[in-house]
Amino acid sequence: MNDDSPVARQLRAVRFPSRRAKRRRHPSAEYAMLNRLLAELQRTGGYIDQIVLLMEKGEMPEMPEARAAQDDTRVAIAALLARLTTDSE
């Protein structure tokens, strides 16, 4: 049998799967939950940013709570991103 025959190639592929053929590791439940939380925080942070932008334009009265919420959201997003990147390594 020739080593380059289709049958030989198929047998090698079955016996020695490539790296792509290996099953990928599924993220843990905690990792998936942190990703969902990050998405929600980013969405909420976008809304808060819009409110702060309206305040800066003078189209909305100044609310110190909105600026505090913006800062808190940014800190929470940074902490989640740091946790997600350390978990994936």
PAFI-720996 format. One record per residue (C-alpha): x, y, z; residue in one letter. Coordinates in Angstrom, 1 decimal. Example, Ala and Ser with C-alpha at 12.3 -4.5 7.8 and 13.67 -1.06 7.14 Angstrom:
<rs>
<r X="12.3" Y="-4.5" Z="7.8" aa="A"/>
<r X="13.7" Y="-1.1" Z="7.1" aa="S"/>
</rs>
This chain:
<rs>
<r X="0.0" Y="0.0" Z="0.0" aa="M"/>
<r X="1.4" Y="3.4" Z="-0.9" aa="N"/>
<r X="1.8" Y="5.8" Z="2.0" aa="D"/>
<r X="0.1" Y="8.6" Z="0.0" aa="D"/>
<r X="-2.9" Y="6.6" Z="-1.0" aa="S"/>
<r X="-6.3" Y="8.0" Z="0.2" aa="P"/>
<r X="-6.8" Y="4.9" Z="2.4" aa="V"/>
<r X="-3.5" Y="5.4" Z="4.1" aa="A"/>
<r X="-4.2" Y="9.1" Z="4.7" aa="R"/>
<r X="-7.6" Y="8.3" Z="6.2" aa="Q"/>
<r X="-6.1" Y="5.7" Z="8.5" aa="L"/>
<r X="-3.5" Y="8.2" Z="9.7" aa="R"/>
<r X="-6.2" Y="10.8" Z="10.3" aa="A"/>
<r X="-8.2" Y="8.4" Z="12.4" aa="V"/>
<r X="-5.2" Y="7.2" Z="14.4" aa="R"/>
<r X="-3.6" Y="10.6" Z="14.8" aa="F"/>
<r X="-6.1" Y="13.4" Z="14.8" aa="P"/>
<r X="-4.9" Y="16.9" Z="14.1" aa="S"/>
<r X="-5.0" Y="19.6" Z="16.8" aa="R"/>
<r X="-8.1" Y="21.0" Z="15.2" aa="R"/>
<r X="-9.9" Y="17.7" Z="15.5" aa="A"/>
<r X="-9.5" Y="17.7" Z="19.3" aa="K"/>
<r X="-12.4" Y="18.6" Z="21.4" aa="R"/>
<r X="-12.4" Y="22.1" Z="22.7" aa="R"/>
<r X="-12.6" Y="22.7" Z="26.4" aa="R"/>
<r X="-16.0" Y="24.1" Z="27.5" aa="H"/>
<r X="-15.9" Y="27.1" Z="29.8" aa="P"/>
<r X="-16.9" Y="26.5" Z="33.4" aa="S"/>
<r X="-20.2" Y="27.6" Z="34.7" aa="A"/>
<r X="-18.5" Y="30.4" Z="36.7" aa="E"/>
<r X="-16.7" Y="31.7" Z="33.6" aa="Y"/>
<r X="-20.0" Y="31.7" Z="31.6" aa="A"/>
<r X="-21.7" Y="33.5" Z="34.5" aa="M"/>
<r X="-18.9" Y="36.1" Z="34.6" aa="L"/>
<r X="-19.2" Y="36.7" Z="30.9" aa="N"/>
<r X="-23.0" Y="37.2" Z="31.2" aa="R"/>
<r X="-22.4" Y="39.6" Z="34.1" aa="L"/>
<r X="-19.8" Y="41.5" Z="32.1" aa="L"/>
<r X="-22.2" Y="41.9" Z="29.1" aa="A"/>
<r X="-24.9" Y="43.3" Z="31.4" aa="E"/>
<r X="-22.5" Y="45.7" Z="33.1" aa="L"/>
<r X="-21.3" Y="46.9" Z="29.7" aa="Q"/>
<r X="-24.9" Y="47.5" Z="28.6" aa="R"/>
<r X="-25.8" Y="49.3" Z="31.7" aa="T"/>
<r X="-22.6" Y="51.3" Z="31.6" aa="G"/>
<r X="-23.5" Y="52.5" Z="28.1" aa="G"/>
<r X="-26.8" Y="53.8" Z="29.4" aa="Y"/>
<r X="-25.1" Y="55.6" Z="32.2" aa="I"/>
<r X="-22.6" Y="57.1" Z="29.8" aa="D"/>
<r X="-25.4" Y="58.5" Z="27.7" aa="Q"/>
<r X="-26.9" Y="60.1" Z="30.8" aa="I"/>
<r X="-23.6" Y="61.7" Z="31.7" aa="V"/>
<r X="-23.1" Y="62.9" Z="28.2" aa="L"/>
<r X="-26.6" Y="64.6" Z="28.3" aa="L"/>
<r X="-25.6" Y="66.3" Z="31.6" aa="M"/>
<r X="-22.3" Y="67.5" Z="30.1" aa="E"/>
<r X="-24.2" Y="69.0" Z="27.1" aa="K"/>
<r X="-26.6" Y="70.8" Z="29.5" aa="G"/>
<r X="-29.6" Y="68.9" Z="28.3" aa="E"/>
<r X="-30.2" Y="67.3" Z="31.7" aa="M"/>
<r X="-29.7" Y="68.6" Z="35.2" aa="P"/>
<r X="-26.5" Y="67.6" Z="36.9" aa="E"/>
<r X="-26.8" Y="64.4" Z="39.0" aa="M"/>
<r X="-23.7" Y="63.4" Z="41.1" aa="P"/>
<r X="-25.2" Y="59.9" Z="41.5" aa="E"/>
<r X="-24.9" Y="59.3" Z="37.7" aa="A"/>
<r X="-21.2" Y="60.2" Z="37.7" aa="R"/>
<r X="-20.6" Y="58.0" Z="40.7" aa="A"/>
<r X="-22.5" Y="55.1" Z="39.0" aa="A"/>
<r X="-20.3" Y="55.7" Z="35.9" aa="Q"/>
<r X="-17.1" Y="55.4" Z="38.0" aa="D"/>
<r X="-18.4" Y="52.3" Z="39.9" aa="D"/>
<r X="-19.4" Y="50.6" Z="36.6" aa="T"/>
<r X="-16.0" Y="51.2" Z="35.1" aa="R"/>
<r X="-14.3" Y="49.7" Z="38.2" aa="V"/>
<r X="-16.6" Y="46.7" Z="38.2" aa="A"/>
<r X="-16.0" Y="46.1" Z="34.4" aa="I"/>
<r X="-12.2" Y="46.3" Z="34.9" aa="A"/>
<r X="-12.3" Y="43.9" Z="37.8" aa="A"/>
<r X="-14.4" Y="41.4" Z="35.8" aa="L"/>
<r X="-12.1" Y="41.7" Z="32.8" aa="L"/>
<r X="-9.1" Y="41.1" Z="35.0" aa="A"/>
<r X="-10.7" Y="38.0" Z="36.5" aa="R"/>
<r X="-11.7" Y="36.6" Z="33.1" aa="L"/>
<r X="-8.3" Y="37.1" Z="31.7" aa="T"/>
<r X="-6.5" Y="35.4" Z="34.7" aa="T"/>
<r X="-9.0" Y="32.5" Z="34.5" aa="D"/>
<r X="-8.4" Y="31.9" Z="30.8" aa="S"/>
<r X="-4.6" Y="31.6" Z="31.2" aa="E"/>
</rs>
